[in-house]
Amino acid sequence: MGKKLKFYVVWNGLTPGIYHSWDACQAQIKGVKGAVYKSFDSKEEAERAYASPAYSYIKKKGDSPTPTFTLDTLPPSVERYALAVDAACSGNPGPMEYRGVYLGDGKEIFHFGPVHGTNNIGEFLAIVHALAMLDKQGLKMTIYIDSRTAISWVRKKCCKTQLERTAETEQLFLLIERAEAWLKAHRVTIPIVKWETEQWGEVPADFGRK
């Protein structure tokens, strides 16, 4: 009886995608810090997974449950038709990831990482990711984030990180350059609002690992 065919989803690797063999998958993740991948038994399942955040399929040991909230717990002054974004980093620098959550229903809209980086870089990239996604879909909604630094970097269209550019961080710096190029090529009209943690509690996109 022949070996059962597996399908491999690579969310973070040299070239993210779906691969039909372990050798092909391994070629995309070998040497990549923070590579994120998983095998599936069917092509359909792999395609669904690739179209979804890796966070939904890969849980790391010791992770806290995804924070939940309801519309009733949001402060009255916070818009419901909005996105909240945040990043988490284990160490600084260290394994970093970011995500976006829609405040209308609390669902995670996008998730990226983990990759080796810093919290500030993750928050900067999260804002740009949200801006680019909304622009592509022709939507306009407020973006909330609890980082003044990230908001400042986005307004200046420059990620002013002190992280050293090395072989380990090269892929991250390519993402930064792409984000900066997007900002310079687009006029940002979407409101980016500081989430007031002391008044409102943790931003809804928080990873809950503090």
Buried (B, 14 or more C-beta within 10 A) or exposed (E): EEEEEBBBBBBBBBEBBBBEEEEEBBBBBEEBBBBBBBBBEEEEBBBBBBEBBBBEBBEEEEEEEBBEBEEEEBEEEBBEEBBBBBBBBBEEBBBBBBBBBBBEEBEBBBBBBBBBBBBBBBBBBBBBBBBBBBBEEEEEBBBBBBBEBBBEBBEEBBBEBEBEEEEBBEBBBEBBEEBBEBBEEEEBEBEBBEBBEEEBBBBBBBBEEE
